[in-house]
Amino acid sequence: MSVNGWNPSSIVLVVDLGEVIRQPESALEAFWVGASARWSSSIFALVRQDSNLPLRDRFAAASMSVPARLAYREDVLATVRDWRRQGGQAVLVAASESKALSAIADHLGIFDEVHTLPTAPDLREEKLTDLFGPGGYSTFQPSAALPADLPLESLQPSLPSADAKSGMPPALRLVRPHQWLKNLLIFVPVIAAHEITMARLWPTLLAFIAFSLIASSTYVLNDLLDLNADRAHPRKCRRPLASGAVSLAHGTLMVPALAMSGCLVAAMAGPKLLGMLALYFVLTTAYSLKLKRLVVIDICMLAVLYTMRILAGSVATGIPSSVWLLAFSIFFFFSLAGVKRQAELVDGIASGLVTAHGRGYHVNDLAIVSNIVVASGMVSVMVLALYSNSQPVMHLYSRPEMLWGVCLVLLFWNSRIAILTNRGEMHDDPLVFAARDRISQICGLAILALAIAGTML
């Protein structure tokens, strides 16, 4: 097979950087893509910059510094991969002012060389002839008719505007109401202390509502910053912003609206809860902007954010969280955070990728991440087992030995989750998976029954 009449084994395919990268369609899209790469005062300095370039082009240029955050044209990349499979060489070229050329080529891993070329067409041809000889190269032409047997992929598949199974409008899906299940952790201090009274439940309910609104605000912000990474993901590409079901303008307005609503509700429960929510928003934003792309730090941060929900319940009610509870929470949620990364790496291997989209992990890290998941889960069960023999349990439970049954159920559940994730059967979020999984539901009911039996028998 040949392209434009050339044999891949005899010539070099020359691909321009501008044909590889999908350019933002609006200044707002370019802003969010640029912000995800360079969130600092420098991104806002681009607005004030004395330049003849449109804002969209300025933001797009800022995003070039982080290749993993760019949107690539999969049809072009598929052409290059097919060319190389047939023994051909491919080079990536750009204008001399492009500083990110080598970094992008290294990230993609499908180009043999990179070269900077003059902008004038005649000078470009002269430079290419000097490099590869007369007739030794073929310039990639995306508008040219390509052979029918050349596999091409669209950048984005045709996606429904809303999940057919859920039937929810795209705007509601954007705030991820199913993720509010995590905020039930706010009720843990009240339940663990056996102080389930209206005086305790009312501030806890306020904290739950406030946390849900703030969390939804951070989810929308995360999706805005992850536009390109989500578009390249096999499942996340169906998210409302990535699929285009919700406009970027509406998504941008939802971030402050949800955050302010959450703060108003938190203020009703007291300044301490408001301060906890402010800290949560700051940490979550830092996670979305930078920390989620740092190896292991991202898992640690997720474990902290989960545990902050339990601390929020303590702050709202005045019931302190014991060291046992916090230790169990850190290890248990460290394991679940590892499951999220493990699932992404398994998907990456299945898709033939080298790195996880928008993350700092390589597919070769899968074994280590899998060990983190199993080890942390086992430690969390061990903490619960030690707690079952502690003095506070003797006062709270008439039959504390029932908690050993809880340990066995968690031991089974953690092990099963690790195996399913390794098989590629895990949802991106293990808690959402557990809420929909029949066996996980049975495990949850068993834990609840054992806890009640330990209290009442």
Secondary structure, DSSP 8 states (H G I E B T S, - for coil): --BTTB-TTTSEEEEEHHHHB---SSHHHHHHHHHHH--SHHHHHHHH---SS-HHHHHHHHHTT-GGGS-B-HHHHHHHHHHHHTT-EEEEEEETT-SSHHHHHHHH---SEEEEE-SSHHHHHHHHHHHH-TT-EEE--TTS---TTS----SS----SS-TTT---HHHHHT-GGGGGGGGGGGHHHHHTT---HHHHHHHHHHHHHHHHHHHHHHHHHHHHTHHHHHTSTTGGGSHHHHTSS-HHHHHHHHHHHHHHHHHHHHHH-HHHHHHHHHHHHHHHHHHHTGGGSTTHHHHHHHHHHHHHHHHHHHHH-----HHHHHHHHHHHHHHHHHHHHHHHHHHHHTT-SB-TTSS-BGGGHHHHHHHHHHHHHHHHHHHHHHHTSHHHHHH-SSTTHHHHHHHHHHHHHHHHHHHHHTT---SSHHHHHHH-HHHHHHHHHHHHHHHHHHH-
